[in-house]
Amino acid sequence: MNKKQLVEHIAKEAGLSKKQAQKAVEAMLGGITRALKKGDKVTFVGFGTFMVRKRKARKARNPRDPSQIIKVPARKVPVFKPGTGLKNIVK
């Protein structure tokens, strides 16, 4: 499912226009993005948690030249951890 399909699904299920559903989806995604940017967790009980994790700096091989070792800097990455409810449904 892509964003357009999600908007259509929400519009149909909630009885909203596609324009209203699109605003709702964009507001939700924007809220999650801003929270992660601040370093906060976003938790939906039964669904899962969005969070930011820190990756350590490491050394890796250059895929174009395997004999060359390059340094990969430390960075923050967004992560989603599914909740128990979601895990049980997908089983």
DOTI-270745 format. One record per residue (C-alpha): residue in three letters; x negated, y negated, z negated. Coordinates in nm, 4 decimals, padded with zeros to 6 digits. Layout:
# DOTI-270745
+--------+----------+----------+----------+
| residu |       px |       py |       pz |
+--------+----------+----------+----------+
|    ALA |        X |        Y |        Z |
...
+--------+----------+----------+----------+
***
This chain:
# DOTI-270745
+--------+----------+----------+----------+
| residu |       px |       py |       pz |
+--------+----------+----------+----------+
|    MET |  00.0000 |  00.0000 |  00.0000 |
|    ASN | -00.1335 | -00.3424 |  00.0896 |
|    LYS | -00.0348 | -00.6855 | -00.0420 |
|    LYS |  00.2356 | -00.7416 |  00.2224 |
|    GLN |  00.3964 | -00.4064 |  00.1462 |
|    LEU |  00.3844 | -00.4809 | -00.2276 |
|    VAL |  00.5581 | -00.8153 | -00.1710 |
|    GLU |  00.8298 | -00.6428 |  00.0334 |
|    HIS |  00.8755 | -00.3760 | -00.2337 |
|    ILE |  00.9049 | -00.6328 | -00.5147 |
|    ALA |  01.1485 | -00.8423 | -00.3119 |
|    LYS |  01.3697 | -00.5391 | -00.2520 |
|    GLU |  01.3519 | -00.3983 | -00.6089 |
|    ALA |  01.3946 | -00.7315 | -00.7910 |
|    GLY |  01.6472 | -00.8827 | -00.5498 |
|    LEU |  01.4179 | -01.1739 | -00.4665 |
|    SER |  01.3370 | -01.3387 | -00.1384 |
|    LYS |  01.0040 | -01.2421 |  00.0172 |
|    LYS |  00.8784 | -01.5949 | -00.0499 |
|    GLN |  00.9628 | -01.5670 | -00.4218 |
|    ALA |  00.8108 | -01.2190 | -00.4428 |
|    GLN |  00.4931 | -01.3426 | -00.2734 |
|    LYS |  00.4646 | -01.6281 | -00.5243 |
|    ALA |  00.5079 | -01.3789 | -00.8090 |
|    VAL |  00.2395 | -01.1442 | -00.6733 |
|    GLU | -00.0040 | -01.4295 | -00.6114 |
|    ALA |  00.0606 | -01.5718 | -00.9609 |
|    MET | -00.0042 | -01.2316 | -01.1192 |
|    LEU | -00.3229 | -01.1698 | -00.9221 |
|    GLY | -00.4417 | -01.5237 | -00.9909 |
|    GLY | -00.3807 | -01.4778 | -01.3624 |
|    ILE | -00.5732 | -01.1514 | -01.3699 |
|    THR | -00.8587 | -01.3072 | -01.1718 |
|    ARG | -00.8844 | -01.6112 | -01.4011 |
|    ALA | -00.8799 | -01.3931 | -01.7134 |
|    LEU | -01.1576 | -01.1694 | -01.5776 |
|    LYS | -01.3613 | -01.4737 | -01.4778 |
|    LYS | -01.3447 | -01.5917 | -01.8411 |
|    GLY | -01.4531 | -01.2461 | -01.9573 |
|    ASP | -01.1136 | -01.1479 | -02.1030 |
|    LYS | -00.9444 | -00.8090 | -02.0726 |
|    VAL | -00.6025 | -00.7775 | -01.9095 |
|    THR | -00.4009 | -00.4872 | -02.0494 |
|    PHE | -00.0712 | -00.3479 | -01.9255 |
|    VAL |  00.0381 | -00.0856 | -02.1800 |
|    GLY |  00.1027 |  00.2465 | -02.0059 |
|    PHE | -00.0517 |  00.1236 | -01.6806 |
|    GLY | -00.4125 |  00.0301 | -01.7514 |
|    THR | -00.6717 | -00.2320 | -01.8329 |
|    PHE | -00.8699 | -00.4658 | -01.6106 |
|    MET | -01.2045 | -00.5704 | -01.7586 |
|    VAL | -01.5517 | -00.6948 | -01.6714 |
|    ARG | -01.8567 | -00.4783 | -01.7333 |
|    LYS | -02.2223 | -00.5712 | -01.7137 |
|    ARG | -02.4499 | -00.3637 | -01.4935 |
|    LYS | -02.8138 | -00.3500 | -01.5904 |
|    ALA | -03.0869 | -00.4489 | -01.3494 |
|    ARG | -03.2329 | -00.1462 | -01.1751 |
|    LYS | -03.4645 | -00.0321 | -00.9020 |
|    ALA | -03.3307 |  00.1289 | -00.5858 |
|    ARG | -03.4568 |  00.2517 | -00.2511 |
|    ASN | -03.4065 |  00.0375 |  00.0555 |
|    PRO | -03.1714 |  00.2354 |  00.2845 |
|    ARG | -03.3455 |  00.1012 |  00.5955 |
|    ASP | -03.6920 |  00.1859 |  00.4680 |
|    PRO | -03.6737 |  00.4642 |  00.2029 |
|    SER | -04.0395 |  00.4176 |  00.1116 |
|    GLN | -03.9669 |  00.0644 | -00.0093 |
|    ILE | -03.8303 |  00.0140 | -00.3627 |
|    ILE | -03.6259 | -00.2998 | -00.4254 |
|    LYS | -03.5031 | -00.4637 | -00.7455 |
|    VAL | -03.1257 | -00.4871 | -00.7898 |
|    PRO | -03.0434 | -00.7695 | -01.0314 |
|    ALA | -02.8093 | -00.7359 | -01.3298 |
|    ARG | -02.4531 | -00.8416 | -01.2571 |
|    LYS | -02.0973 | -00.8366 | -01.3805 |
|    VAL | -01.8417 | -00.6172 | -01.2039 |
|    PRO | -01.4632 | -00.5908 | -01.2372 |
|    VAL | -01.3391 | -00.2518 | -01.3573 |
|    PHE | -00.9952 | -00.0917 | -01.3875 |
|    LYS | -00.9368 |  00.1764 | -01.6488 |
|    PRO | -00.6044 |  00.3586 | -01.5981 |
|    GLY | -00.3769 |  00.4058 | -01.8983 |
|    THR | -00.2387 |  00.7369 | -02.0188 |
|    GLY |  00.1027 |  00.6757 | -01.8619 |
|    LEU | -00.0470 |  00.6158 | -01.5183 |
|    LYS | -00.2798 |  00.9147 | -01.5511 |
|    ASN |  00.0138 |  01.1426 | -01.6365 |
|    ILE |  00.2207 |  01.0202 | -01.3406 |
|    VAL | -00.0628 |  01.0651 | -01.0890 |
|    LYS | -00.1611 |  01.4091 | -01.2210 |
+--------+----------+----------+----------+
***
